[in-house]
Amino acid sequence: MPYIDPHTHMISRTTDDYEAMAAAGIVAVIEPAFWIGQARTNVGSYRDYLSHILGFERFRASQFGIQHYCCIGLNSKEANNEALAEDVMQILPEFASKEGVVAIGEIGFDEQTALEEKYFRLQLDLAREMDLPVMIHTPHRDKKRGASRSMDIIMEHRLAPQRVVIDHVNEETVREVKERGFWAAFSIYPHSKMTAPRMCEIVRQYGAGQLIVDSACDWGISDPLSVPKTAMLLAEQSISDNDVHRVTYANALTAYGQSGQMREADWATAAIDQRARYDGNTVLRGGQDPRVEADN
Ligand SMILES: [Zn+2]
Protein backbone atom coordinates (compact mmCIF):
# COMPACT_ATOMS: atom_id res chain seq x y z
CA MET A 1 0.00 0.00 0.00
CA PRO A 2 1.38 3.48 -0.81
CA TYR A 3 1.52 6.06 1.99
CA ILE A 4 1.84 9.82 2.26
CA ASP A 5 3.42 11.35 5.36
CA PRO A 6 1.98 14.87 5.26
CA HIS A 7 4.05 16.32 8.15
CA THR A 8 7.80 15.72 8.22
CA HIS A 9 10.85 17.88 8.91
CA MET A 10 13.17 15.97 6.61
CA ILE A 11 15.83 18.67 6.83
CA SER A 12 16.60 17.14 10.26
CA ARG A 13 16.65 13.52 9.07
CA THR A 14 19.22 11.28 7.43
CA THR A 15 19.41 9.51 4.08
CA ASP A 16 18.86 6.23 6.01
CA ASP A 17 15.45 7.62 6.98
CA TYR A 18 14.62 8.36 3.35
CA GLU A 19 15.63 4.83 2.35
CA ALA A 20 13.58 3.25 5.14
CA MET A 21 10.56 5.43 4.34
CA ALA A 22 10.64 4.54 0.65
CA ALA A 23 11.08 0.82 1.47
CA ALA A 24 8.03 1.03 3.78
CA GLY A 25 5.90 2.43 0.96
CA ILE A 26 6.00 6.19 1.57
CA VAL A 27 5.73 7.87 -1.84
CA ALA A 28 5.38 11.51 -0.80
CA VAL A 29 6.12 13.77 2.18
CA ILE A 30 5.15 17.31 3.10
CA GLU A 31 7.67 19.49 4.93
CA PRO A 32 6.06 22.43 6.73
CA ALA A 33 8.28 25.39 7.56
CA PHE A 34 8.86 25.44 11.30
CA TRP A 35 11.11 26.36 14.19
CA ILE A 36 14.49 24.62 13.91
CA GLY A 37 15.11 24.00 17.62
CA GLN A 38 16.60 27.42 18.31
CA ALA A 39 15.51 30.89 17.32
CA ARG A 40 16.71 32.41 14.05
CA THR A 41 18.09 35.86 14.63
CA ASN A 42 17.51 37.49 11.25
CA VAL A 43 15.54 37.22 8.04
CA GLY A 44 18.60 36.03 6.10
CA SER A 45 18.67 32.71 7.93
CA TYR A 46 14.92 32.39 7.33
CA ARG A 47 15.42 33.00 3.64
CA ASP A 48 18.13 30.35 3.46
CA TYR A 49 15.98 27.86 5.40
CA LEU A 50 13.00 28.31 3.05
CA SER A 51 15.29 28.02 0.02
CA HIS A 52 16.80 24.88 1.51
CA ILE A 53 13.52 23.01 2.12
CA LEU A 54 12.23 24.03 -1.34
CA GLY A 55 15.52 23.33 -3.07
CA PHE A 56 18.13 20.89 -1.85
CA GLU A 57 15.75 18.97 0.47
CA ARG A 58 13.32 18.42 -2.39
CA PHE A 59 16.18 17.19 -4.54
CA ARG A 60 17.53 14.95 -1.76
CA ALA A 61 14.11 13.27 -1.33
CA SER A 62 13.87 12.66 -5.08
CA GLN A 63 17.20 10.85 -4.98
CA PHE A 64 15.58 8.21 -2.78
CA GLY A 65 12.31 7.94 -4.73
CA ILE A 66 10.20 10.21 -2.51
CA GLN A 67 8.24 13.24 -3.73
CA HIS A 68 8.76 16.22 -1.43
CA TYR A 69 6.34 19.15 -0.96
CA CYS A 70 6.43 22.14 1.40
CA CYS A 71 4.24 24.43 3.45
CA ILE A 72 5.57 27.96 3.80
CA GLY A 73 5.00 30.13 6.86
CA LEU A 74 6.26 31.96 9.92
CA ASN A 75 5.97 29.67 12.94
CA SER A 76 4.31 30.76 16.16
CA LYS A 77 7.44 30.71 18.33
CA GLU A 78 9.33 33.12 16.08
CA ALA A 79 6.23 35.28 15.64
CA ASN A 80 7.11 36.54 19.13
CA ASN A 81 10.18 38.33 17.72
CA GLU A 82 8.30 41.21 16.10
CA ALA A 83 11.25 42.69 14.18
CA LEU A 84 12.06 39.29 12.66
CA ALA A 85 8.38 38.51 12.01
CA GLU A 86 7.89 41.77 10.09
CA ASP A 87 10.83 40.96 7.82
CA VAL A 88 9.76 37.34 7.31
CA MET A 89 6.24 38.42 6.30
CA GLN A 90 7.81 40.41 3.46
CA ILE A 91 9.47 37.35 1.91
CA LEU A 92 6.68 34.80 2.40
CA PRO A 93 4.67 35.58 -0.78
CA GLU A 94 7.75 35.00 -2.95
CA PHE A 95 8.41 31.57 -1.40
CA ALA A 96 4.74 30.54 -1.13
CA SER A 97 4.30 30.91 -4.88
CA LYS A 98 7.10 28.44 -5.71
CA GLU A 99 6.59 25.00 -7.24
CA GLY A 100 5.72 22.25 -4.75
CA VAL A 101 4.18 24.54 -2.10
CA VAL A 102 0.92 22.93 -1.01
CA ALA A 103 -0.11 25.20 1.90
CA ILE A 104 0.68 28.08 4.21
CA GLY A 105 1.97 26.46 7.41
CA GLU A 106 2.60 25.34 9.93
CA ILE A 107 1.09 28.39 11.59
CA GLY A 108 -1.06 28.95 14.68
CA PHE A 109 -0.45 29.28 18.41
CA ASP A 110 2.34 28.25 20.75
CA GLU A 111 1.98 30.28 23.96
CA GLN A 112 -1.11 32.05 22.60
CA THR A 113 0.40 35.56 22.82
CA ALA A 114 -0.88 38.73 21.12
CA LEU A 115 2.01 38.67 18.62
CA GLU A 116 1.30 35.05 17.71
CA GLU A 117 -2.30 36.03 17.02
CA LYS A 118 -1.25 39.02 14.92
CA TYR A 119 0.95 36.98 12.57
CA PHE A 120 -1.47 34.05 12.52
CA ARG A 121 -4.18 36.40 11.20
CA LEU A 122 -1.86 38.01 8.63
CA GLN A 123 -0.88 34.59 7.30
CA LEU A 124 -4.52 33.46 7.05
CA ASP A 125 -5.09 36.51 4.86
CA LEU A 126 -2.03 35.55 2.82
CA ALA A 127 -3.41 32.02 2.33
CA ARG A 128 -6.70 33.47 1.11
CA GLU A 129 -4.98 35.89 -1.26
CA MET A 130 -2.75 33.13 -2.65
CA ASP A 131 -5.59 30.60 -2.73
CA LEU A 132 -3.58 28.03 -0.74
CA PRO A 133 -4.71 25.50 1.87
CA VAL A 134 -3.47 26.00 5.46
CA MET A 135 -1.73 23.70 7.96
CA ILE A 136 -2.40 24.63 11.59
CA HIS A 137 -0.05 23.73 14.44
CA THR A 138 -2.10 23.43 17.63
CA PRO A 139 -0.30 24.20 20.91
CA HIS A 140 0.88 21.42 23.21
CA ARG A 141 -0.04 23.40 26.33
CA ASP A 142 -3.68 24.41 26.78
CA LYS A 143 -4.44 22.52 23.55
CA LYS A 144 -8.22 22.52 23.70
CA ARG A 145 -8.56 26.27 24.12
CA GLY A 146 -5.79 26.91 21.57
CA ALA A 147 -7.46 24.69 18.97
CA SER A 148 -10.93 26.24 19.48
CA ARG A 149 -9.52 29.72 19.30
CA SER A 150 -7.57 28.87 16.13
CA MET A 151 -10.74 27.60 14.44
CA ASP A 152 -12.70 30.70 15.53
CA ILE A 153 -10.03 32.95 14.01
CA ILE A 154 -9.92 30.92 10.77
CA MET A 155 -13.69 31.34 10.40
CA GLU A 156 -13.40 35.09 11.07
CA HIS A 157 -10.95 35.27 8.16
CA ARG A 158 -13.47 33.52 5.91
CA LEU A 159 -11.38 30.47 5.02
CA ALA A 160 -13.28 27.32 4.07
CA PRO A 161 -12.71 24.63 6.75
CA GLN A 162 -12.25 21.96 4.08
CA ARG A 163 -9.12 23.86 2.97
CA VAL A 164 -7.60 23.85 6.47
CA VAL A 165 -5.82 20.98 8.25
CA ILE A 166 -5.73 21.20 12.05
CA ASP A 167 -2.65 19.24 13.14
CA HIS A 168 -1.52 17.61 16.40
CA VAL A 169 -5.15 16.76 17.18
CA ASN A 170 -5.88 14.35 20.04
CA GLU A 171 -8.89 12.86 21.88
CA GLU A 172 -9.55 16.21 23.47
CA THR A 173 -9.89 18.13 20.20
CA VAL A 174 -10.97 15.64 17.51
CA ARG A 175 -14.74 16.01 17.97
CA GLU A 176 -14.80 19.79 17.58
CA VAL A 177 -12.38 19.74 14.61
CA LYS A 178 -14.51 17.18 12.77
CA GLU A 179 -17.84 18.76 13.61
CA ARG A 180 -16.67 22.15 12.36
CA GLY A 181 -15.68 20.60 9.00
CA PHE A 182 -11.87 20.86 9.22
CA TRP A 183 -9.36 18.12 8.42
CA ALA A 184 -8.03 16.56 11.64
CA ALA A 185 -4.38 15.45 11.49
CA PHE A 186 -2.74 13.29 14.16
CA SER A 187 1.00 13.26 14.78
CA ILE A 188 1.93 9.76 15.90
CA TYR A 189 4.92 10.08 18.23
CA PRO A 190 6.64 7.20 20.01
CA HIS A 191 6.01 8.66 23.49
CA SER A 192 3.76 11.70 23.37
CA LYS A 193 1.14 13.61 21.37
CA MET A 194 -0.66 10.55 20.00
CA THR A 195 0.21 6.86 19.76
CA ALA A 196 -0.81 4.26 17.18
CA PRO A 197 -3.11 2.25 19.53
CA ARG A 198 -4.95 5.47 20.49
CA MET A 199 -5.25 6.31 16.79
CA CYS A 200 -7.02 2.98 16.21
CA GLU A 201 -9.63 3.88 18.83
CA ILE A 202 -10.19 7.28 17.20
CA VAL A 203 -10.69 5.80 13.71
CA ARG A 204 -13.10 3.29 15.22
CA GLN A 205 -15.06 5.96 17.05
CA TYR A 206 -15.10 8.78 14.45
CA GLY A 207 -14.65 6.94 11.12
CA ALA A 208 -11.92 7.67 8.57
CA GLY A 209 -13.50 10.76 7.02
CA GLN A 210 -11.44 13.97 7.51
CA LEU A 211 -8.77 12.10 9.55
CA ILE A 212 -5.09 12.21 8.54
CA VAL A 213 -2.11 10.40 10.10
CA ASP A 214 1.39 11.93 10.08
CA SER A 215 4.71 11.44 11.86
CA ALA A 216 5.74 15.07 12.48
CA CYS A 217 9.27 13.63 12.53
CA ASP A 218 11.91 16.24 13.24
CA TRP A 219 15.16 16.70 15.20
CA GLY A 220 13.54 15.37 18.40
CA ILE A 221 12.43 11.89 19.44
CA SER A 222 10.10 10.94 16.64
CA ASP A 223 9.63 8.17 14.09
CA PRO A 224 9.69 8.72 10.30
CA LEU A 225 7.95 5.33 9.89
CA SER A 226 4.95 6.29 12.04
CA VAL A 227 2.54 6.38 9.09
CA PRO A 228 3.24 2.86 7.73
CA LYS A 229 3.48 1.47 11.29
CA THR A 230 0.12 2.97 12.20
CA ALA A 231 -1.39 1.62 8.96
CA MET A 232 -0.24 -1.89 9.90
CA LEU A 233 -1.67 -1.59 13.38
CA LEU A 234 -5.00 -0.27 12.06
CA ALA A 235 -5.21 -3.23 9.66
CA GLU A 236 -4.42 -5.66 12.50
CA GLN A 237 -7.22 -4.08 14.53
CA SER A 238 -9.71 -4.87 11.75
CA ILE A 239 -10.01 -1.36 10.34
CA SER A 240 -10.96 -1.83 6.65
CA ASP A 241 -8.29 -1.45 3.96
CA ASN A 242 -10.28 1.40 2.49
CA ASP A 243 -10.32 3.31 5.80
CA VAL A 244 -6.61 2.68 6.35
CA HIS A 245 -5.95 4.01 2.85
CA ARG A 246 -8.00 7.13 3.55
CA VAL A 247 -6.20 8.09 6.76
CA THR A 248 -2.68 7.27 5.56
CA TYR A 249 -2.87 8.46 1.94
CA ALA A 250 -6.09 9.60 0.27
CA ASN A 251 -7.28 12.25 2.76
CA ALA A 252 -3.91 14.02 2.79
CA LEU A 253 -3.85 14.00 -1.00
CA THR A 254 -7.37 15.47 -1.18
CA ALA A 255 -6.60 18.15 1.42
CA TYR A 256 -3.24 19.32 0.05
CA GLY A 257 -4.07 18.50 -3.58
CA GLN A 258 -6.38 21.53 -3.39
CA SER A 259 -3.21 23.59 -3.91
CA GLY A 260 -2.99 22.24 -7.48
CA GLN A 261 0.65 21.36 -6.66
CA MET A 262 0.35 17.72 -5.57
CA ARG A 263 -0.90 14.96 -7.87
CA GLU A 264 -0.63 11.19 -7.94
CA ALA A 265 1.00 11.48 -11.36
CA ASP A 266 4.00 13.12 -9.62
CA TRP A 267 5.06 9.85 -8.01
CA ALA A 268 3.58 7.47 -10.59
CA THR A 269 6.17 8.64 -13.09
CA ALA A 270 9.05 9.51 -10.75
CA ALA A 271 12.46 8.04 -11.45
CA ILE A 272 15.53 7.75 -9.24
CA ASP A 273 18.72 9.01 -10.81
CA GLN A 274 21.51 9.50 -8.30
CA ARG A 275 23.75 10.82 -11.05
CA ALA A 276 21.66 14.00 -10.84
CA ARG A 277 23.16 17.10 -9.30
CA TYR A 278 21.74 20.00 -7.32
CA ASP A 279 23.82 23.11 -7.70
CA GLY A 280 26.75 20.90 -8.65
CA ASN A 281 26.35 18.44 -5.73
CA THR A 282 25.08 14.85 -5.55
CA VAL A 283 23.97 12.78 -2.54
CA LEU A 284 26.83 10.36 -3.20
CA ARG A 285 30.23 10.15 -1.61
CA GLY A 286 33.44 9.17 -3.38
CA GLY A 287 33.48 5.74 -5.01
CA GLN A 288 29.76 5.07 -4.60
CA ASP A 289 27.73 3.69 -7.48
CA PRO A 290 24.68 5.83 -8.25
CA ARG A 291 21.27 4.17 -8.13
CA VAL A 292 19.41 4.65 -11.40
CA GLU A 293 15.83 3.33 -11.71
CA ALA A 294 13.35 4.08 -14.46
CA ASP A 295 10.42 4.57 -12.06
CA ASN A 296 9.02 3.33 -8.77
ZN1 LIG B 1 6.03 20.21 12.60
Boltz pocket constraint, residues with backbone or C-beta under 6 A from the ligand:
constraints:
  - pocket:
      binder: B
      contacts: [[A, 7], [A, 9], [A, 32], [A, 34], [A, 106], [A, 216]]
      max_distance: 6.0
